[in-house]
Amino acid sequence: MTADDLPGRPAYLALLPEFLFRTDELKSRYLLKAWVLALLPSLVLGALVAAFLPDAGQPDFQPEKVGLPYLVFLLVVVSPLIETLVLAPLVLVLNRFFGAGPAVVLSALLWGAAHSLEATAWGLVIWWPFLIMSIVLLTWRETGLWTAIGMVVGIHMLQNAFGAVLLLTSGAGH
């Protein structure tokens, strides 16, 4: 698959790296590259939101209520599995009705809005990784639905694991 083969891919997605729209490399290598592509801009977005909207509200995971190990398990394993199983049919239905470009953008915006219900700042940052994960789902769908879901779950787990490390190193729960 080439970058131009993703059905309905608009020009605004052409700014993303070519590899994101291909399945011709090792899954592990693709997964790590896609994760970095999801992570780095979300860190920049997080810094911008913190600088310009300091009162926008951050998510409060309250590790003292459930225990830090259980919270990390929920963040790194359970949440990516559940959210990806919700994301997949959403993106596939949106793709069917609107095409790939609008589907991935709408998915990202919907996930951003959903996370904004918990904390506005979170939604302003989280849309980017969901854009990347939605593209990954449609790109890898051609190799099989469960492969595509597995790739998205992997990226999502890495993304959340990074957040969990930040949570652990911030002194939360101490």
MITOR-934911 format. One line per field, with one value per residue: residue in three letters; x, y, z of N, C-alpha, C in turn. Coordinates in nm, 3 decimals. Example, Ala and Ser with C-alpha at 12.3 -4.5 7.8 and 13.67 -1.06 7.14 Angstrom:
<recs>
residu = ALA:SER .
n.px = 1.319:1.285 .
n.py = -0.569:-0.225 .
n.pz = 0.780:0.708 .
ca.px = 1.230:1.367 .
ca.py = -0.450:-0.106 .
ca.pz = 0.780:0.714 .
c.px = 1.320:1.290 .
c.py = -0.330:0.003 .
c.pz = 0.780:0.787 .
</recs>
This chain:
<recs>
residu = MET:THR:ALA:ASP:ASP:LEU:PRO:GLY:ARG:PRO:ALA:TYR:LEU:ALA:LEU:LEU:PRO:GLU:PHE:LEU:PHE:ARG:THR:ASP:GLU:LEU:LYS:SER:ARG:TYR:LEU:LEU:LYS:ALA:TRP:VAL:LEU:ALA:LEU:LEU:PRO:SER:LEU:VAL:LEU:GLY:ALA:LEU:VAL:ALA:ALA:PHE:LEU:PRO:ASP:ALA:GLY:GLN:PRO:ASP:PHE:GLN:PRO:GLU:LYS:VAL:GLY:LEU:PRO:TYR:LEU:VAL:PHE:LEU:LEU:VAL:VAL:VAL:SER:PRO:LEU:ILE:GLU:THR:LEU:VAL:LEU:ALA:PRO:LEU:VAL:LEU:VAL:LEU:ASN:ARG:PHE:PHE:GLY:ALA:GLY:PRO:ALA:VAL:VAL:LEU:SER:ALA:LEU:LEU:TRP:GLY:ALA:ALA:HIS:SER:LEU:GLU:ALA:THR:ALA:TRP:GLY:LEU:VAL:ILE:TRP:TRP:PRO:PHE:LEU:ILE:MET:SER:ILE:VAL:LEU:LEU:THR:TRP:ARG:GLU:THR:GLY:LEU:TRP:THR:ALA:ILE:GLY:MET:VAL:VAL:GLY:ILE:HIS:MET:LEU:GLN:ASN:ALA:PHE:GLY:ALA:VAL:LEU:LEU:LEU:THR:SER:GLY:ALA:GLY:HIS .
n.px = 0.086:0.055:0.101:-0.089:-0.283:-0.467:-0.801:-0.978:-0.799:-0.718:-0.539:-0.439:-0.357:-0.134:0.087:0.179:0.416:0.522:0.556:0.352:0.129:0.177:0.224:0.448:0.673:0.853:0.632:0.691:0.880:0.732:0.530:0.673:0.770:0.527:0.422:0.605:0.549:0.292:0.335:0.536:0.432:0.204:0.317:0.424:0.186:0.073:0.251:0.206:-0.066:-0.051:0.104:-0.045:-0.309:-0.339:-0.534:-0.701:-0.748:-0.644:-0.633:-0.730:-0.611:-0.612:-0.446:-0.431:-0.679:-0.732:-0.499:-0.168:-0.037:-0.260:-0.390:-0.199:-0.207:-0.473:-0.451:-0.249:-0.307:-0.590:-0.746:-0.637:-0.713:-0.998:-1.069:-0.966:-1.120:-1.358:-1.289:-1.227:-1.472:-1.602:-1.429:-1.429:-1.699:-1.734:-1.550:-1.673:-1.899:-1.801:-1.545:-1.185:-1.013:-1.190:-1.295:-1.081:-1.015:-1.260:-1.289:-1.066:-1.137:-1.375:-1.280:-1.111:-1.304:-1.449:-1.255:-1.221:-1.438:-1.366:-1.139:-1.059:-0.807:-0.692:-0.841:-0.768:-0.514:-0.515:-0.635:-0.453:-0.289:-0.502:-0.574:-0.352:-0.368:-0.612:-0.556:-0.362:-0.521:-0.690:-0.494:-0.365:-0.580:-0.617:-0.455:-0.584:-0.843:-0.794:-0.520:-0.488:-0.623:-0.459:-0.221:-0.300:-0.373:-0.121:0.025:-0.133:-0.102:0.172:0.171:0.010:0.164:0.386:0.270:0.197:0.448:0.531:0.341:0.414:0.673:0.625:0.572:0.323:0.081:0.242 .
n.py = -0.118:0.221:0.567:0.706:0.522:0.486:0.493:0.783:0.958:1.270:1.572:1.700:1.499:1.413:1.529:1.371:1.112:0.884:0.610:0.552:0.479:0.238:-0.117:-0.268:-0.323:-0.455:-0.541:-0.470:-0.266:-0.077:-0.028:0.093:0.325:0.448:0.490:0.677:0.883:0.938:1.006:1.221:1.468:1.489:1.540:1.792:1.930:1.904:2.059:2.309:2.350:2.353:2.583:2.791:2.755:2.723:2.673:2.484:2.230:1.917:1.557:1.368:1.105:0.985:0.791:0.711:0.617:0.372:0.238:0.239:0.032:-0.107:0.102:0.166:-0.073:-0.056:0.175:0.106:-0.145:-0.226:0.003:0.071:-0.164:-0.171:0.086:0.068:-0.137:-0.006:0.207:0.084:-0.021:0.226:0.387:0.230:0.237:0.516:0.546:0.401:0.558:0.820:0.819:0.768:0.985:1.189:1.010:0.939:1.188:1.272:1.067:1.117:1.372:1.310:1.136:1.314:1.496:1.326:1.266:1.520:1.555:1.457:1.611:1.919:1.995:1.750:1.644:1.825:1.750:1.475:1.415:1.399:1.152:0.975:1.032:0.933:0.662:0.592:0.613:0.412:0.191:0.181:0.154:-0.092:-0.258:-0.388:-0.611:-0.767:-0.762:-0.818:-0.801:-0.531:-0.419:-0.518:-0.379:-0.116:-0.138:-0.196:0.046:0.219:0.113:0.161:0.441:0.504:0.380:0.542:0.772:0.659:0.611:0.873:0.948:0.777:0.869:1.122:1.129:1.060:0.909:0.880 .
n.pz = 0.000:-0.078:0.017:-0.126:-0.172:0.031:0.061:-0.031:0.084:0.188:0.085:0.312:0.481:0.359:0.462:0.658:0.745:0.490:0.559:0.736:0.597:0.484:0.480:0.459:0.614:0.901:1.161:1.427:1.399:1.254:1.442:1.656:1.526:1.453:1.705:1.813:1.639:1.721:1.989:2.020:1.895:2.059:2.306:2.256:2.204:2.459:2.611:2.495:2.555:2.834:2.866:2.747:2.825:3.117:3.308:3.206:3.297:3.405:3.370:3.654:3.800:4.048:4.213:4.476:4.544:4.413:4.416:4.307:4.144:4.035:3.903:3.707:3.560:3.467:3.307:3.120:3.013:3.024:2.945:2.681:2.541:2.562:2.460:2.200:2.096:2.081:1.916:1.668:1.530:1.510:1.348:1.117:1.038:1.002:0.794:0.594:0.539:0.497:0.388:0.404:0.489:0.611:0.801:0.977:1.082:1.197:1.386:1.553:1.650:1.785:1.986:2.117:2.210:2.380:2.575:2.670:2.829:3.073:3.132:3.005:2.897:2.847:2.635:2.435:2.381:2.332:2.089:1.877:1.902:1.863:1.602:1.463:1.543:1.430:1.157:1.140:1.194:0.963:0.766:0.828:0.815:0.575:0.597:0.770:1.011:1.286:1.301:1.244:1.464:1.667:1.612:1.666:1.937:2.041:1.990:2.139:2.397:2.439:2.428:2.651:2.845:2.853:2.962:3.208:3.320:3.354:3.545:3.755:3.809:3.890:4.151:4.229:4.431:4.653 .
ca.px = 0.000:0.127:0.029:-0.201:-0.380:-0.569:-0.915:-1.028:-0.696:-0.707:-0.405:-0.389:-0.290:-0.009:0.196:0.225:0.519:0.479:0.553:0.228:0.026:0.228:0.234:0.554:0.790:0.827:0.528:0.750:0.942:0.621:0.464:0.756:0.771:0.395:0.408:0.682:0.472:0.178:0.381:0.608:0.342:0.114:0.394:0.428:0.052:0.058:0.328:0.137:-0.189:-0.010:0.156:-0.144:-0.437:-0.300:-0.651:-0.787:-0.779:-0.572:-0.699:-0.690:-0.627:-0.630:-0.390:-0.454:-0.810:-0.733:-0.364:-0.088:-0.019:-0.386:-0.412:-0.109:-0.266:-0.590:-0.406:-0.160:-0.361:-0.736:-0.795:-0.608:-0.793:-1.138:-1.083:-0.940:-1.236:-1.461:-1.237:-1.227:-1.598:-1.630:-1.352:-1.473:-1.830:-1.708:-1.482:-1.773:-1.991:-1.739:-1.412:-1.078:-0.968:-1.285:-1.314:-0.975:-1.025:-1.378:-1.258:-0.976:-1.213:-1.469:-1.203:-1.071:-1.423:-1.480:-1.157:-1.243:-1.542:-1.292:-1.053:-1.048:-0.669:-0.667:-0.900:-0.692:-0.388:-0.535:-0.686:-0.345:-0.263:-0.616:-0.565:-0.252:-0.419:-0.719:-0.488:-0.300:-0.629:-0.730:-0.379:-0.341:-0.705:-0.603:-0.386:-0.675:-0.897:-0.729:-0.385:-0.504:-0.657:-0.339:-0.127:-0.352:-0.360:0.021:0.058:-0.208:-0.037:0.298:0.135:-0.035:0.276:0.467:0.196:0.206:0.583:0.527:0.262:0.496:0.790:0.582:0.550:0.182:0.057:0.334 .
ca.py = 0.000:0.347:0.675:0.749:0.415:0.491:0.551:0.911:1.030:1.409:1.630:1.737:1.383:1.390:1.581:1.263:1.029:0.778:0.478:0.534:0.429:0.116:-0.233:-0.349:-0.336:-0.534:-0.483:-0.408:-0.140:0.014:0.007:0.190:0.451:0.509:0.537:0.801:0.983:0.974:1.060:1.348:1.583:1.503:1.607:1.934:1.983:1.914:2.174:2.429:2.364:2.393:2.720:2.890:2.730:2.655:2.639:2.398:2.108:1.794:1.440:1.333:0.961:0.951:0.659:0.675:0.552:0.235:0.182:0.271:-0.080:-0.133:0.215:0.148:-0.183:-0.002:0.270:0.050:-0.267:-0.230:0.117:0.056:-0.272:-0.129:0.199:0.024:-0.215:0.093:0.285:0.010:-0.011:0.367:0.429:0.154:0.292:0.649:0.526:0.354:0.666:0.948:0.803:0.751:1.113:1.238:0.912:0.947:1.318:1.268:0.978:1.190:1.477:1.248:1.089:1.434:1.547:1.233:1.285:1.654:1.546:1.435:1.728:1.989:1.989:1.614:1.632:1.907:1.680:1.334:1.395:1.363:1.008:0.903:1.049:0.836:0.526:0.569:0.588:0.280:0.091:0.168:0.107:-0.234:-0.334:-0.474:-0.735:-0.839:-0.677:-0.840:-0.745:-0.386:-0.391:-0.544:-0.268:0.001:-0.166:-0.182:0.189:0.278:0.069:0.236:0.580:0.510:0.342:0.663:0.851:0.592:0.638:1.012:0.944:0.711:0.950:1.252:1.118:1.030:0.795:0.876 .
ca.pz = 0.000:-0.077:0.084:-0.208:-0.186:0.135:-0.010:0.016:0.160:0.143:0.079:0.444:0.543:0.285:0.544:0.747:0.680:0.397:0.621:0.812:0.506:0.423:0.568:0.403:0.701:1.021:1.246:1.546:1.357:1.222:1.568:1.728:1.452:1.464:1.843:1.826:1.565:1.807:2.117:2.020:1.880:2.174:2.411:2.218:2.230:2.604:2.658:2.449:2.634:2.969:2.863:2.706:2.893:3.241:3.388:3.125:3.372:3.372:3.427:3.790:3.807:4.189:4.243:4.616:4.558:4.363:4.427:4.189:4.049:3.967:3.813:3.593:3.483:3.397:3.204:3.018:2.952:3.008:2.866:2.537:2.483:2.550:2.369:2.064:2.052:2.048:1.804:1.542:1.455:1.484:1.231:1.000:0.997:0.948:0.667:0.496:0.504:0.463:0.331:0.503:0.546:0.711:0.909:1.078:1.147:1.285:1.499:1.643:1.716:1.880:2.101:2.189:2.281:2.489:2.682:2.726:2.933:3.198:3.152:2.878:2.846:2.800:2.502:2.341:2.354:2.297:1.953:1.784:1.900:1.806:1.457:1.418:1.563:1.333:1.029:1.151:1.181:0.823:0.688:0.854:0.795:0.456:0.634:0.859:1.116:1.416:1.290:1.256:1.604:1.746:1.592:1.738:2.080:2.075:1.995:2.251:2.521:2.453:2.458:2.790:2.931:2.871:3.061:3.339:3.371:3.405:3.668:3.859:3.843:3.942:4.295:4.254:4.517:4.766 .
c.px = 0.090:0.042:-0.093:-0.310:-0.488:-0.689:-0.959:-0.926:-0.682:-0.563:-0.352:-0.328:-0.159:0.111:0.254:0.324:0.459:0.465:0.419:0.118:0.069:0.235:0.350:0.681:0.753:0.724:0.588:0.814:0.835:0.556:0.544:0.759:0.637:0.372:0.483:0.608:0.348:0.225:0.440:0.517:0.245:0.187:0.405:0.292:0.029:0.131:0.260:0.009:-0.154:0.036:0.046:-0.281:-0.410:-0.419:-0.746:-0.823:-0.708:-0.650:-0.644:-0.716:-0.642:-0.577:-0.413:-0.586:-0.809:-0.600:-0.290:-0.068:-0.146:-0.417:-0.324:-0.161:-0.387:-0.550:-0.333:-0.220:-0.511:-0.787:-0.760:-0.691:-0.937:-1.154:-1.057:-1.057:-1.357:-1.418:-1.255:-1.361:-1.635:-1.559:-1.400:-1.608:-1.811:-1.641:-1.583:-1.861:-1.923:-1.606:-1.305:-1.036:-1.063:-1.303:-1.208:-0.980:-1.144:-1.354:-1.171:-1.051:-1.312:-1.397:-1.152:-1.186:-1.457:-1.383:-1.168:-1.352:-1.480:-1.208:-1.028:-0.909:-0.638:-0.721:-0.825:-0.562:-0.413:-0.583:-0.576:-0.313:-0.379:-0.623:-0.469:-0.306:-0.531:-0.661:-0.426:-0.407:-0.667:-0.616:-0.362:-0.465:-0.691:-0.532:-0.471:-0.718:-0.823:-0.584:-0.391:-0.534:-0.536:-0.236:-0.172:-0.340:-0.214:0.063:-0.008:-0.145:0.093:0.271:0.096:0.075:0.366:0.401:0.203:0.343:0.590:0.450:0.344:0.611:0.752:0.560:0.405:0.172:0.151:0.283 .
c.py = 0.123:0.453:0.718:0.643:0.416:0.562:0.684:0.993:1.172:1.460:1.663:1.620:1.350:1.444:1.476:1.174:0.913:0.643:0.448:0.469:0.301:0.005:-0.324:-0.356:-0.420:-0.464:-0.412:-0.273:-0.035:0.064:0.112:0.325:0.523:0.562:0.669:0.914:1.026:1.049:1.202:1.470:1.600:1.566:1.757:1.999:2.000:2.034:2.305:2.455:2.411:2.538:2.823:2.874:2.658:2.614:2.544:2.267:1.987:1.675:1.410:1.185:0.907:0.811:0.616:0.602:0.406:0.164:0.201:0.153:-0.110:-0.022:0.202:0.036:-0.135:0.089:0.203:-0.072:-0.254:-0.118:0.104:-0.054:-0.227:-0.016:0.159:-0.058:-0.124:0.172:0.212:0.018:0.133:0.413:0.357:0.204:0.431:0.640:0.487:0.470:0.791:0.936:0.808:0.881:1.168:1.140:0.926:1.080:1.321:1.180:1.051:1.298:1.421:1.197:1.207:1.490:1.456:1.250:1.423:1.654:1.525:1.557:1.792:1.976:1.853:1.596:1.711:1.840:1.543:1.312:1.349:1.213:0.928:0.921:0.944:0.694:0.493:0.541:0.449:0.171:0.072:0.116:-0.044:-0.320:-0.428:-0.606:-0.821:-0.749:-0.695:-0.794:-0.594:-0.347:-0.411:-0.432:-0.145:-0.020:-0.148:-0.036:0.254:0.238:0.145:0.381:0.593:0.470:0.462:0.754:0.791:0.614:0.780:1.019:0.884:0.798:1.088:1.248:1.091:0.906:0.785:0.962 .
c.pz = 0.000:-0.011:0.005:-0.221:-0.079:0.074:0.053:0.094:0.107:0.151:0.218:0.519:0.472:0.361:0.638:0.672:0.599:0.467:0.688:0.728:0.434:0.527:0.528:0.488:0.823:1.109:1.366:1.512:1.327:1.351:1.645:1.658:1.464:1.606:1.864:1.754:1.643:1.931:2.108:1.996:1.997:2.293:2.383:2.244:2.380:2.661:2.617:2.530:2.776:2.972:2.837:2.773:3.026:3.328:3.316:3.196:3.318:3.428:3.566:3.809:3.948:4.225:4.387:4.636:4.516:4.380:4.297:4.094:3.968:3.866:3.689:3.502:3.403:3.282:3.088:2.947:2.922:2.917:2.717:2.470:2.460:2.449:2.224:2.011:2.024:1.924:1.672:1.468:1.422:1.357:1.105:0.948:0.937:0.810:0.558:0.447:0.449:0.391:0.440:0.569:0.649:0.828:1.017:1.152:1.243:1.407:1.601:1.720:1.819:2.005:2.184:2.270:2.400:2.605:2.745:2.833:3.070:3.233:3.016:2.817:2.787:2.658:2.396:2.300:2.290:2.154:1.858:1.785:1.840:1.655:1.401:1.431:1.465:1.194:1.030:1.134:1.035:0.735:0.704:0.835:0.677:0.489:0.728:0.974:1.248:1.416:1.310:1.400:1.692:1.733:1.670:1.888:2.123:2.087:2.116:2.385:2.544:2.491:2.605:2.887:2.956:2.975:3.200:3.402:3.427:3.537:3.783:3.904:3.899:4.093:4.328:4.341:4.635:4.878 .
</recs>
